[in-house]
Amino acid sequence: MRKRYSFSSRHTKRARDSKNLRKQKKKFPDVVQKVLDLSDIILQVLDARFIEETRNLEIEKEIERKNKKIIYIINKSDLADKIITQISPRSIISCTKRTGIKTLRNRVKAIASKINKEEKIIVGVIGYPNTGKSSLINLLIGKKSAKTGAEAGYTKGLQKLKLSSNVILLDSPGVIPKQEYSNIGNKKIAKHVKVGARTYSQVKDPEQIIAELIKEFSDVLQKHYNIQTKSPEYLLEKLGRQKNFLKKGKEVNFDKTARQIIKDWQNGKIKV
């Protein structure tokens, strides 16, 4: 992949946003730890396309150690052709299609009713960035109260929201496992892009990410864009010209084209 350098204000803003995001994420694990401490029930929201990859095993071990109740919420079921998993207890939903929400709401209330506690029951909602935690909460309570945003890591701190007279929902910022902070490389970054933990605007080298994605999903990308190739450079060249993403001299803007592919992926336009 060829390297490109730019000193435009757009790149400066991207670097500034990335720096701010890193600062926020340093605080997020502490916030999630507080959620685990306060909660009686934990909902871990997963991406139906990448169930195992969006599980946070570090947090799951902590939940088990604290003897908390957990339900695995498999969201974005509308984007997956098949859902194969043995994890339990689980609820399969789609926030976009609003399926499975009523069943989950009743299930949470039923579990809460069996907990012997004078204070209100607290249900914590955790998961990777951009798995749909805040959207799920809004659907569960029946109104838009939890803050949502297109940027991964949009939720900045704890939000307490009322599910019923005796049940409180706790929304939290998306957190990736600690080991993925320290052991970061192209493959880890590609994973974060794939599951939406890093958005198309937050990636420093989108062309390299496309190279990683095409290794794993070449058939999917070929089918979606109707471009028969396993070469990331050819895909970017062909798609860039189709979309007229050109710079001066009619050269393809590879950065813009790569970010468009990532955007299509994260917006659910490309079905796995």
C-alpha positions as CSV (number, residue, x, y, z in Angstrom):
1,M,0.0,0.0,0.0
2,R,1.4,3.4,-0.9
3,K,1.8,6.0,1.8
4,R,0.2,9.5,1.5
5,Y,0.8,12.5,3.6
6,S,-1.4,15.5,4.0
7,F,-1.4,18.6,6.3
8,S,-4.9,19.7,5.5
9,S,-7.3,20.9,8.3
10,R,-9.4,17.7,7.7
11,H,-6.4,15.5,8.8
12,T,-5.6,17.9,11.7
13,K,-9.2,17.6,12.9
14,R,-9.1,13.8,12.6
15,A,-5.9,13.6,14.6
16,R,-7.4,15.9,17.3
17,D,-10.6,13.7,17.4
18,S,-8.5,10.6,17.7
19,K,-6.5,12.1,20.6
20,N,-9.7,13.1,22.4
21,L,-11.1,9.7,22.0
22,R,-8.0,8.1,23.5
23,K,-8.3,10.4,26.5
24,Q,-12.0,9.4,26.9
25,K,-11.3,5.6,26.6
26,K,-8.7,5.8,29.4
27,K,-11.6,6.6,31.7
28,F,-14.1,4.1,30.3
29,P,-12.8,0.9,32.0
30,D,-13.3,2.5,35.4
31,V,-16.9,3.5,34.4
32,V,-17.7,0.0,33.3
33,Q,-16.2,-1.4,36.5
34,K,-18.7,0.9,38.4
35,V,-21.5,-0.6,36.3
36,L,-20.5,-4.1,37.3
37,D,-20.4,-3.1,40.9
38,L,-23.8,-1.4,40.9
39,S,-25.7,-3.8,38.7
40,D,-27.8,-6.9,39.7
41,I,-28.3,-8.0,36.1
42,I,-25.9,-7.4,33.2
43,L,-26.9,-7.2,29.5
44,Q,-23.8,-7.7,27.3
45,V,-24.7,-6.5,23.8
46,L,-23.0,-8.4,21.0
47,D,-22.9,-8.0,17.2
48,A,-24.8,-10.9,15.5
49,R,-22.3,-11.0,12.7
50,F,-19.3,-11.2,15.0
51,I,-20.5,-12.7,18.3
52,E,-17.3,-14.1,19.6
53,E,-15.3,-11.1,18.5
54,T,-17.5,-8.7,20.4
55,R,-17.5,-10.6,23.6
56,N,-15.4,-9.1,26.4
57,L,-14.0,-12.1,28.2
58,E,-12.2,-9.9,30.8
59,I,-15.6,-8.4,31.8
60,E,-17.3,-11.8,31.7
61,K,-14.8,-13.2,34.2
62,E,-15.4,-10.2,36.5
63,I,-19.2,-10.8,36.2
64,E,-18.7,-14.5,37.1
65,R,-16.4,-13.5,40.0
66,K,-19.0,-11.1,41.3
67,N,-21.8,-13.7,40.8
68,K,-23.9,-11.4,38.8
69,K,-26.7,-12.5,36.4
70,I,-26.0,-12.0,32.7
71,I,-27.9,-12.1,29.5
72,Y,-26.1,-12.0,26.1
73,I,-28.0,-9.7,23.8
74,I,-27.3,-10.6,20.2
75,N,-28.1,-7.4,18.3
76,K,-28.1,-6.6,14.5
77,S,-29.6,-10.0,13.7
78,D,-31.0,-8.5,10.5
79,L,-27.4,-8.1,9.2
80,A,-26.5,-11.8,9.7
81,D,-27.6,-14.7,7.4
82,K,-27.0,-17.2,10.2
83,I,-26.6,-16.9,13.9
84,I,-24.6,-19.8,15.3
85,T,-23.7,-19.7,19.0
86,Q,-23.9,-21.8,22.1
87,I,-23.7,-18.9,24.6
88,S,-26.5,-18.8,27.1
89,P,-28.7,-17.2,28.3
90,R,-29.2,-15.1,25.2
91,S,-31.8,-12.9,23.5
92,I,-31.7,-12.3,19.7
93,I,-32.8,-8.9,18.7
94,S,-32.6,-6.2,16.0
95,C,-32.7,-2.6,17.2
96,T,-33.0,-1.5,13.6
97,K,-36.0,-3.7,12.9
98,R,-37.3,-3.5,16.5
99,T,-37.6,-7.3,16.8
100,G,-37.2,-9.2,20.0
101,I,-37.5,-6.1,22.2
102,K,-40.8,-6.9,23.9
103,T,-39.7,-10.4,24.7
104,L,-36.4,-9.1,26.2
105,R,-38.2,-6.4,28.2
106,N,-40.5,-9.1,29.8
107,R,-37.5,-11.4,30.4
108,V,-35.6,-8.7,32.3
109,K,-38.6,-7.8,34.4
110,A,-39.2,-11.4,35.2
111,I,-35.6,-11.9,36.4
112,A,-35.7,-8.7,38.4
113,S,-38.9,-9.8,40.1
114,K,-37.1,-12.8,41.5
115,I,-34.3,-10.8,43.1
116,N,-34.8,-10.2,46.8
117,K,-33.8,-6.6,47.3
118,E,-35.4,-3.6,49.0
119,E,-33.7,-1.1,46.7
120,K,-34.4,-0.8,43.0
121,I,-33.0,-3.5,40.7
122,I,-30.2,-2.1,38.5
123,V,-29.6,-3.5,35.0
124,G,-26.3,-2.6,33.5
125,V,-25.8,-2.5,29.7
126,I,-22.3,-3.1,28.5
127,G,-20.5,-4.0,25.2
128,Y,-18.1,-3.0,22.5
129,P,-18.5,0.5,21.1
130,N,-21.2,0.7,18.4
131,T,-23.0,-2.6,19.2
132,G,-26.2,-0.7,19.9
133,K,-26.3,-0.4,23.7
134,S,-28.0,3.1,23.8
135,S,-30.4,2.2,21.0
136,L,-31.4,-0.9,22.9
137,I,-32.1,1.1,26.1
138,N,-34.2,3.6,24.2
139,L,-36.3,0.7,22.8
140,L,-36.6,-1.0,26.1
141,I,-37.9,2.1,27.9
142,G,-40.0,3.1,24.9
143,K,-38.6,6.6,24.3
144,K,-35.4,8.3,23.3
145,S,-33.6,9.0,26.5
146,A,-30.2,7.3,26.2
147,K,-27.8,9.4,24.1
148,T,-26.8,7.8,20.8
149,G,-24.3,8.9,18.1
150,A,-22.7,7.6,15.0
151,E,-19.2,7.9,16.5
152,A,-18.0,4.8,18.4
153,G,-17.6,5.7,22.1
154,Y,-20.3,8.4,21.9
155,T,-21.6,7.7,25.4
156,K,-19.3,9.5,27.8
157,G,-20.4,8.3,31.2
158,L,-23.1,6.5,33.1
159,Q,-26.8,7.3,32.3
160,K,-29.5,6.1,34.6
161,L,-32.9,5.4,33.0
162,K,-36.1,4.0,34.4
163,L,-37.4,0.8,32.9
164,S,-40.2,0.3,35.5
165,S,-41.1,1.4,39.0
166,N,-38.4,-0.9,40.5
167,V,-36.0,-1.4,37.6
168,I,-33.3,1.1,36.6
169,L,-31.2,0.7,33.4
170,L,-27.5,1.8,33.4
171,D,-26.0,2.8,30.0
172,S,-22.2,2.9,29.7
173,P,-19.6,3.8,27.2
174,G,-18.4,1.1,24.9
175,V,-15.1,-0.6,26.0
176,I,-12.7,-2.9,24.3
177,P,-10.6,-5.4,26.4
178,K,-7.5,-3.9,28.0
179,Q,-5.2,-6.3,26.2
180,E,-6.4,-4.8,22.9
181,Y,-5.2,-1.4,24.0
182,S,-1.7,-2.6,24.6
183,N,-1.4,-5.1,21.8
184,I,-2.6,-2.9,18.9
185,G,-1.6,-3.6,15.3
186,N,-3.2,-3.7,11.8
187,K,-5.2,-6.9,12.6
188,K,-6.6,-5.5,15.9
189,I,-7.4,-2.2,14.2
190,A,-9.1,-4.1,11.4
191,K,-11.1,-6.0,14.0
192,H,-12.2,-2.7,15.7
193,V,-13.3,-1.3,12.3
194,K,-15.1,-4.5,11.4
195,V,-17.2,-4.5,14.6
196,G,-17.6,-0.7,14.6
197,A,-15.3,0.0,17.6
198,R,-13.5,2.5,15.4
199,T,-15.5,4.5,12.8
200,Y,-14.4,5.3,9.3
201,S,-13.5,8.8,10.4
202,Q,-11.3,7.6,13.2
203,V,-9.0,5.3,11.2
204,K,-5.5,6.6,10.4
205,D,-4.8,4.2,7.5
206,P,-8.1,3.1,5.9
207,E,-6.3,1.5,2.9
208,Q,-4.5,-0.9,5.2
209,I,-7.8,-1.8,6.8
210,I,-9.3,-2.6,3.4
211,A,-6.3,-4.8,2.8
212,E,-7.1,-6.7,6.0
213,L,-10.9,-6.9,5.4
214,I,-10.5,-8.2,1.8
215,K,-8.4,-11.1,3.2
216,E,-11.3,-12.3,5.2
217,F,-14.3,-11.0,3.3
218,S,-13.2,-10.9,-0.4
219,D,-16.4,-12.7,-1.6
220,V,-18.7,-10.4,0.4
221,L,-17.0,-7.3,-1.0
222,Q,-16.9,-8.6,-4.5
223,K,-20.6,-9.4,-4.4
224,H,-21.6,-6.1,-2.9
225,Y,-19.7,-3.8,-5.2
226,N,-19.8,-6.2,-8.2
227,I,-16.0,-5.9,-8.7
228,Q,-14.3,-9.3,-9.1
229,T,-11.0,-9.0,-7.4
230,K,-9.0,-10.0,-4.4
231,S,-6.6,-7.1,-4.8
232,P,-7.3,-4.2,-2.4
233,E,-5.6,-1.7,-4.7
234,Y,-7.7,-2.8,-7.7
235,L,-10.9,-2.7,-5.6
236,L,-10.1,0.9,-4.5
237,E,-9.1,1.9,-8.0
238,K,-12.2,0.5,-9.7
239,L,-14.6,1.7,-7.0
240,G,-13.0,5.1,-6.8
241,R,-13.5,5.7,-10.5
242,Q,-17.1,4.4,-10.4
243,K,-17.9,6.9,-7.6
244,N,-15.9,9.7,-9.2
245,F,-13.7,10.0,-6.1
246,L,-10.9,11.7,-8.0
247,K,-8.2,14.2,-7.2
248,K,-6.5,16.6,-9.5
249,G,-5.0,14.8,-12.5
250,K,-7.9,12.3,-12.3
251,E,-6.1,10.1,-9.8
252,V,-8.3,8.1,-7.5
253,N,-8.6,9.4,-4.0
254,F,-7.7,6.1,-2.3
255,D,-8.3,7.5,1.2
256,K,-11.8,8.7,0.5
257,T,-12.7,5.5,-1.3
258,A,-11.4,3.3,1.5
259,R,-13.3,5.3,4.1
260,Q,-16.5,4.9,2.0
261,I,-16.1,1.1,2.0
262,I,-15.7,1.2,5.8
263,K,-18.7,3.5,6.1
264,D,-20.8,1.2,4.0
265,W,-19.7,-1.8,6.2
266,Q,-20.4,-0.1,9.5
267,N,-23.8,1.3,8.3
268,G,-25.0,-2.2,7.6
269,K,-25.1,-1.8,3.8
270,I,-22.8,-4.8,3.3
271,K,-24.4,-8.0,4.6
272,V,-22.1,-10.8,5.8
